[in-house]
Amino acid sequence: MASPIRVLIVDDSMLVREGLRAVFSTRQHEPRIQVVGEAGTVADALAAAPRLQPDVVLLDIRLPDGSGLDACAELCRRSPATRILILTSVASDNLIQQAIQAGAQGYLMKEIDPDGLIRAIGDAHAGRSVLTGEVTARVLRLLREGPTDPLAPLSPQEHRVLALTAAGRTNKEIGNELGLSEKTVKNYLSHVFEKLNVTRRTQAAAIYTQAVASGIGPKGPGV
């Protein structure tokens, strides 16, 4: 009998983690899956992976201390043989593109049925790329249309605030330049972080800088 596939679950929801454990422990299926550990944060995931040596990591994108996409890239760097499957409730062209670039073996929606998830884990372990139907359609469109603008969801004012943030301005300096209060600037940045799926201004600034350098995004604060 083949050895079970060792899986690390990374999700900040204990309910989700327990639900996945229940699926893998109660269903009769091939391949066999052994949950070797859980993590609820990026830091815990990066600490657990080298210790547990999982074959496959089920990784959520939104984690309390950072982005699962950053964790994906770091896990791939540290453990090239480990396959990463993004398992999330959100999908956008930008997120899918970032996940693929970060080294994810697949991108799955949490609506996937248990049997489909088990097959996906087996496929990832075997080195095959795994995408759900909706995600496949998005990837095919990306291939046809070329790179998308990660800053497209932002409003013009959010573009301006982010451009000044990337230029190293403080919230007070941004407010003075745009005629806004510091609180309003902070609110704009919160919306920017949510739309870009980041938690820090340095991460948002990096996305802005990369977009401008690639010729995809806007050229400066006066958008």
PyMOL commands that set and color helices and strands:
alter all, ss='L'
color gray80, all
select helices_A, chain A and resi 14-26+42-52+68-78+93-102+114-125+133-145+156-166+171-178+182-196+201-214
alter helices_A, ss='H'
color red, helices_A
select strands_A, chain A and resi 5-10+33-39+56-59+62-63+66-67+83-88+106-109+130-131
alter strands_A, ss='S'
color yellow, strands_A
deselect
rebuild
show_as cartoon
